[in-house]
Amino acid sequence: MEFYANGISNDIGYMGNPNLATNTYSSLQQSSIESPISFNKKAQVSEFIPPSRLNSTSSPSFYNTTYNNTSIVNGQNATPTKNYASTSYSITPIKNNSNHRNYLRDSPQKIAPQDGSPPTIYSATNIHQENVGGTTYFYPQEQPTSYQNEETLPLPYSMTSMTDGYMYTPSPISSTTTNSHVQQTTKSFLSTTYFMSEDLRNSLLLKNEIANSVEDSSNLPIEVDNYHSLSLLEASSNLPVPSSTYKAIHSSTGIKYCLRRLHSFRIQSVKLMMQVIDIWKKFSHPNCVALREVFTTKAFGDNSLILVYDYHAGSQTLLSKYFTPTSNGYTPSVGSAFSGDARPFSHKNTLQRTANGPILQESEIWNIIIQLTCGLRAIHQANLACRTLDPTKIITDDKRLRFSFVGITDIITFDSNQQNPFQLVNHYQQDDLTALGKLIIALCCRCLQSVHSNQIQHSIDLISRHYSSDLKNLITYLLSPNKVKSIVEVMPKIGARFYTHLELLENHCDMQENELLKEMENGRLYRLLVKLGTINERDLHMDVTWSETGNRYMLKLFRDYLFHTVTEDGNPWLDMSHIVSTLNKLDAGTMEKVQLMSRDEQSVLVVTYAELKHCLDQAFNELTSFNV
């Protein structure tokens, strides 16, 4: 059999490409640069080979292995060749340029041993120190111990499932590059590799800023029932009943909630009222703001009724996003949908018939329709009615639409003389569908007055000229006066547009999951840095040399290698990929060796990451033992 110069058989490969399998689990810690490389014939165990491949005569390229840069195919040894790898930071003691501590140089790449047997682990409990020519060398005093199974592994090295290796999270950016990596890699690429995207970060920071903002609350009660730190969100409105909206913090959980206060409100029949409230409290849907609890209080100096809802920071109403804001003279109200002169689609001529910006794209309108009908379908299936389907009671945060203050109309218009508070729910559900049709017209025309009785036909003609016939037919169906409508019949009219909306949601979920994975890795590295920070430069029980002696001394040198590495010119070498990659190796406890040097350059220590991890766990356990 002929072999190429790289030691791989010339008949091995897939579509002409040579097999690039890497060597795994070679005992690097037992060999030096000068020692010869030995090759052992590895026989494939039939237990791990599919039965169909045992007697197969097909290409062996799928079942060859590589050890120490030697390709072993069907029990034959190939000629080994030298492997010139890129720059590595895990190097043997530097013989030249010793005037710079932890400076960068080229050396053969170190591969973490990953053979079939468990890795050989040195016990770093006792380390022998020897001074030779003014240089201090450290040697592990105990003999290496080979652990054969998970039960015999010490605590720092045991895993849930010990297979052919260890858990190691590689750096997104290779740490085997030179210091020119800092100049070659753009800042935006680094930020998106290790941290969440700027758009998502800015959005979350804005919501967090709004949620944590503190307004002047000198004229508000210090505490209302189990809530404190009240902050006014919406001023009092007088129609149909005086009401105000506050942001407050729950005393036990610290979660922020939205409190809707009905001024001087008296409940006529508590028992019947609680039936309605309990049903709304049990109702939950992604497109509805959840009602948490309802209680009465005299903290404001009157008999106020407080409705507690979830708080969604940074949300705005459809009125403020798509229509003229409240400065036009319109006063929001909490009455039943589109009834009375104070409703947004029937108020006086304070709002002129002018467009509030360019017309919306049809895809955006369908996105709004899908979310509103989704929430409305769940409400109707629960034998409830929304009754607040107007631009002032629907909030949005760019991606999600929600019905806010659900159930408040049922409380305000509650009639204690009715034995069954849900006997008119079918009538209210028909009103919801009519209100939905009017809302769609207003969104298409970007004008609230477009739904006035003498303007509806003209508005529908305008919609037919700019939008599809499907949208026009949906509006016509919702506004049909002499027909019993159902939210279920709306779903077929949406058609395949629902799949487009579903694809957008799934893409958004994938994006958020990827961002969450970044933060999960950052949290793991953060906990590792916390351990290092609590050990370094610490005195324990009046012993100021505790962190400078024993296993802690290696951790001090590792801290310098991690953060204080310099270039050949003595300049600070700043590379986030080096820090992340090194911390990942420490967390995994790999058998890769790393050179550590003291600040006075008189001590050089070559250890494995497994030994460093053992030292870290041992030192941290010693600290935590005093806090039990």
N, C-alpha and C positions, 0 to 999 in steps of 0.2 A: 504493500500500500504506500503511495506517495503522499508526501506532506508538503504543505507550503512552508514558507520561512517562519510564519507565525505559529507553527506547530499544529495546524488543523488539517485534517485529511482533505484532499482535493475533491472528494466525492460527497463531502458534507456541506449542506447548506440548503437554503430554500430559495428557489428562483435565482440561483447564481450568487446569492449573498452568503458570505462565510458566517458560520455560527459564532456569535459574540457572547457566549455564556461566560460569566465571570467566575473566578475562583471563590470558593466559599469555605470558611472554617479551616484555614491553615494555621498551624501553631506558630504564629509569629513571635510570641513571647519567648519561645524556646530556641530561637535562631537569631543570629546576628548577620551583619552585612557580609562578613568574611566567611561564614559557615556555608558549606555546600547545600544545595537544595536536593532533598530526597524525594523520590516519587514512589508511592505505593500503589499497587494495582488494586482498584476498587471494583468489586464484583457487584453487579446489580442484583438485588434481592427480588425474587419473583413475587413476593408478597405485595410489592408496591408497583408492579408492572401489570397493566391490563392483560388478561389471559389471551386476548386476541393478538398480543404483540410478542408472546413468548417464543413462538415458532415462526414468526413472520420473516419474510425475506425482503421486505420493503426497505426503503432508505433508512439508515440508522441515525439520521441527523436529529430525529426527535428524541433520541434516548442516549445521547452522548453526554458526558460530564467533563468538566474542566477543573483540574486541581493544580494550583501553583503555576498557572499559565501553561499547563500541559493538557492537551486534549486527549482524553482516554475514550476510545471508541471500541466497543465489543471486546474489552479486555486487553487492548493493545495500547502501549505507551507511545506517545508522539514526542518528537524532539522538542525540548523546551527552548524558548527564546526569551530574551530580555524584554521587559515591559517598561517602556519609558512613559511614565504618567505625568500628569500636570502637577502644579505646585501643591504641596500639602503642608498643613500647619502642624501635623503630628510628626515630629522629626526627632532624630537622635541628637545627643548633645553637640552643640556647634563647636567646631574646632577652630574656625577662623572668624574674624570680625567679632570677637567676644566683647568688644566695647559697647555693643548695643544689645540690650536685653530683649529676648523674644522677638528678634528681627526676622524678616521673611526671607526664605531662600527656597530654591527648588530641591526637591527630594522625591524619591519614588513614592508613589501613592500607596497608602496603607489601607489594606482591605480588612474589615472586621472578620475574624474567623467565624465561619458558620457551617462547619461540617455536621455530619449526622449525629455525632456524639455531643453531649452537653459540653459547654465551654469549661476550660480549666480556670478556676477562680483562685486567686491568691488571697490568703487571709492577711489583711493589713492591720491586724490587731497589734503586733509587735514588729517594729522596724529597726533593723540594725544600722547604726550610723558609723561611718568610717571616714577619717580625714586623710587624704592622700595629696601631698604637694599643695596644701592650702585649699583644696577643693573637697567639699563634703559630699559623700555619696550615701544613699539610703538603699538598703536591701531588705526585702521581706524575710523575716527570720524563720517563719514556719514554712513547711513544705506545701507545695500546691496540692489542693484537694479537688478531686474530680467527683462531681455530684452526678449520680446516675439517674435519679428520678426527682420528681417534684417534691416528694415527701421529705427528702434529705436536704433540700435546699435551705440555706438560712433565710431569714425573713426578708432582707433587702433584695434577694435575687429570685424569690419564689413568685410565680405568676399564676394566673387562673388557668392558663393552658400553655404548658411548656412544650413547644414543638421543636423544629430544627433551628432555633435561633432565639432572638430576643425582640422585644418591641422597640422599634426605632423609627422615629418620625424624621425623615430627611428634610433638609432646608429647601424651600422653594427655589433658592438660588444657590448654585454650587459654591461651596466654601473653598474649593481648590483652585481659585483664581488668584492672580496677583493683586497688588494694591491698586492697579489700574482699574479694577472692578468698580471702585468708588466713582471714578470719573466716567466709566462707560455706562453705568446703569443710571437711568434718569430717576429723578425724585418721584415722579408720578408712578413709575413702575414699582418702585420699592414700596410706596405707600399702599398701592392696591394689592401688593403681594402679601404684606404682613397685616394690614389694617383694612377696615371697611372702606367702601368707596366714599368719596367726598360728598356726593349728593345725599346718600343715606345718612352720613354723619351729620351734615348740616340740617337735614330734616329732623333727626332725633334731637339734636342740640336745641333747635328752635322749639320743639315741643317741650323739652325739659325746661327751657328757660321760661316758657309760658306757664308751665305747671308750677314752677317754684317761685314765680313772681309774687311779691307781697304788696298789696294795695293798702291804702289808708283805711283802717278798720276801727278808728276811734269811736265811731258812733254805732258800732255793732256789738252784740254780746260777745263776751270772751269765750263762752262755751254754750252750745245748744245740744242738749241731751248728750250723746256720745261723740260729738263733733266739736272741733275747736279751730282756731285760725281762720275764721270766716273772711272771705273776700268777695266783694260784689262783682258779679259778672254782667248782669243786666238790670237796668233800673226798673222801677216799678211801672207797671202798666195797669190801667184802670178798667179795661174792658176785656172780657165780660165781668171779671172780678179782679181786684187789685192783687198783683203778684210780683215777686222778685226772684232772682236767681243768684245763688252764691256758690262759691267754691269753698270746700271745707275739708279738714283732715280727720279721719277716724282716730279716736283716742287709743284704741287697742291695736289696730293693724297698721296705722300710719298711711293708709291708702287714701288718696284724694277722691272726693265724690262731688257731685253736683246736687245742690239742694234747691228745690223749687218750693218757695214759700207762698201760700195763699193767705193773704192778710184777713184777719178777723173772720175766719171761716168756721162755721159750726156744722157738725155732722148731725143729720136728722135721725138716721137709724144706723147705729154702729154695727149691728149684726149683719144687716143686708149689705152695708158698705164694705165690710170686711170680706164678704164673698167675692166681690169684684176685685178688691185689692189683692187677695190671695191668688186669684187666677193670673193676674198680671205679674205678680212676683215670681210665679212658677214659669212664666213664659220667657223663653230665651231664643234669640236668633241673631246671627251676625249682622243683619241689617236693621236691628232695633236696639236702641239704648235701653239697657236692662233697668227695671225698677227694683230696688233693693229692699226698701222699707218705707213705711208711712207712720208718722207719729204727730201728735199735737204738742205744742209748747207755748209757754207764756214768757219766754225769754225776750221777746221783742216788745213786750208790754201789751199784748193782745192775745186772743185765742187763735194762733196761727196753726195751719196744717202744713207739715213739711213732707215733701215727697223726695226721697233720696234716689238719685240715678247715678249710673257710672259716669265718670268724668273723662272726656276725650279732649285732651289739650290740643290746641291749634285748629280745631274744627271751625267751620263757618257755615252759615245757612246758605241755601240756594238763593235766597233773596239777595244777600250781600255778594255772592259770587257772580250771578248771572243777570241781576236786575239792578235798578237804581237803588242806592242805599237809602237808609232811613232819613237822610237829610232832605228828601223830597217832600216831606210832610206826612209820610205814611207811618202809622203807629202800629206795631205788631200787637196781636191779641192772642188769646188762648181759647176762643170760643169754638163752636163746631165749624167744620170745614165749609168755607165759602158761603156762610150764612150771615146776614147782617151787613150794615154799611161799613163796618170796620175790617171786613175781610180784604185780603190783598187784591182779589180780582174784581171787587165791586165797590171800592172806595171812590170818593168824589174825584173831581178833575185836578187834584193836586199832582197827579202823575200824567204827563202829556203822552200822547201816542208817538213816541220816538223810540228808535232802536237803541238798546243799551249795549252797543258794540256790534261787531259783525255776527252774522247768523252762525250757529254752531254746526259743526260737521255732523252728518247723520250718524256716523259711527259713535260719536260721543253721546248723542241723544239715545241711541239704542242701548248703550252701556248704562245710562241712567234708568231707562225703562226696565231693563233686565233686573237690576238690583232692587228697584222699587216693587216690581211685581213679585220678586222672590220673597221679600219681607211681607208683602201684603197677602200672599198665598198662605204663609205660615200663620199669620194673624187670623185669617178667615177660617182656616182649618181648626184652629183652637176655639172656634165659636165666639170670636171677638171681632171688634171693628176698630180700625185705626182712629178715625174721626179727627185726625190732625194732619191730613195730607195736604199741606200747602207749603209754599216756599219758606215760611218763617219757622216751620217745625221739622224741616229735613236738613240735617247737617252733613257735611262732607269734609274729608281731609285728603282730597286729590284722588285717592284710590277707592275709598269706601263711602257709600251713602248709608245713612241710618235715620230711622224715624225716631225723633226725640220726643220726650214727655208723653210717651204712650200711656193711656189710661187716665190722663188728667181730665179729659173731657167727660169721661164716664163719671168721675167724681164730682165735677162742677155741676153737671146737669142731672145728678142723681135725684130720682123721685122716690121718696120714702113710701108713697102710697102704692107703688107697684110691688106686688108680691114676688114677681120674677123679674129681676133687673135685666135679664137677657131676652125678654120677649120681643124687643124691637131690633135685635141684632141683625136680622136679615135686611131690614130697611136701611140700617146704617152701613151695611156692606155695599149696598147699591150706591149709596152716597159716596163711599170710598172710590168706587170705580168711576163715577162721574167726575169726582175731584181729580182723579188721575188723568182723565182725558183733558180736563182744563189745564192741568199743569204741563202736559206735553205740548199743548198749543202755545202756552206762554213761553216755554223753552224754545220752541221753533221760531217764534216771532220775536223773542227777546223783549217782550213787552207784556206787562201785567194786564193792561186794559184790553188786550186782544181777545180775552175770553168774555168780555161783556156781551150781553145778549144781542145787541145790535151790531156787534163786530165779529161774531163767531164765523159766519159764512164767509166774510171777506178774509178772515185769517186762514180758513181751510183752503180757500183758493190760492192764497199765498204759499201755503205749505205744498200744495199739489204742483206748483211751478218750481220749487226748489228741492223737494225731497221725493222719495219713491212713493209708489202707490201703496205699498205695504204699510207705510207709516200713516198715510191718509186713511186707509181702511181701518186701522187700529183705532184712530181717533174717532172715526165715525161710529164704530161699534161701541166705544166707551160712552159716547154722548147720546146714544139711542134712548129716547125718553120712554117709549112704550114697550120695552123689551127687558125681560129679566136676564141680567148679565151675571157672569161667573168669572172669577179670576182664572179658573182652569182653562176656559176657552181662550184666554189671552195667550197662553203659552204656544199653541200652534201658530199663531200669527207672528211670533218672534222668529220661528223657524231656525235655520242653520246659523243665525247670528249668535245663538247661545253658545255654539261650539267655539266661535271666535273669542267670545268673552271668557270661556273656560280655559282656552289656550293662554290668554293673557294672564289669568290668575295663576296657572301652573308655572309659567315663566317667572312670574313675580315670586312665587313660593320657592322656586329653585334658586333665584338670586338671593333671597333672604337666608336660605339654608346655607349657601356658600359663605355668606358674610358671617353667619353664626359659627361656622366651622373655624374661621379665622380667629374669632374671639375666644373660642374654646381652647385653641392652641395657645393663644396669648395668656389665657388664665392659667394653663398648666405651667408655662414658663414663669409666670409671675409667682406662683407658689414656690417654684424652685429657687427663684431669686430671694424670696422671703427667707427661706431656710439659710441660704448663704449669708444674707445680711444679718441675721440674728446670731450667727456664729463668729463671723470675722470681727476683729477688734473688740472683743468682749472679755471682761473679767468675770470670773465665777467664784462667788464666796470669798471675796477679797483677794483672789489669786489673779493678779494682773497679767500673768504670763500664760493663762489658760489657753487663749486662742493662738499662742505662739509656740506651743509645745505639742508633742504627740501627733495624732492624726490631724489636729486642727491646723498645723503648720502647712501641710499640703494644700488645705483649702485656702489658706492665705495666698500661697503662690499661685494657685489656680485662679483666684480672683484677679491677680495681676495679669495672668495670661489672658484672661477673658476680656478685661476692660482696658488694660494699660499697655498693650502691645504697641511697639513702635516699628517704623520702617528702617531700612538700612541707613538712612540719613538722620535717624533719631527723631523723626517727626511722628506725632500721634497717628496711629493707623486706625481709622474709623470705618468699620465695615459691619453692618447689622447682620449680614448673612453669616459672618464668622461667629458672632455671638449666638445667634439662633442655632446654628449647626452644632456648636460646642455644647450648648445647654441640652440639646436633644441627645447627644452622645452621652452626656453625664446622666440624664434621666433614664436612658436605656441601659447604662452600665456596660458599654461595649468593651471589647478586649483591645481596642486600638490604643496605642501608646501615645503619650503626649509629654513633651519636654517642658518642665517648669524650672524657672531660674529665679533666684532671690534678687532683691533690689541692689544688693552690693555686689552681685555677680560672682559671689564666692561659693554658692551652693547650686548644684544642678541636680534635678530629680526627674527621673523618667518613670512614669507610672501609667497604668491603664485607667480608662474611665471607670471600669468596674471597681478598682481600688478606691478611686475618688468617691464614687457613689457610696461605697461601704463606709468610708470615713465620714461622709456627710450625714448618712443615716445614724451612725453611731453617735456623732457629736450632737445632732439634733435630739435624739432620744435621751441623751444625758441632760439636755436643757429641759425637756418636757417632763422628765422624771421629778423635777423639783416643784412642778406646778400641779401635781396630782393632789 
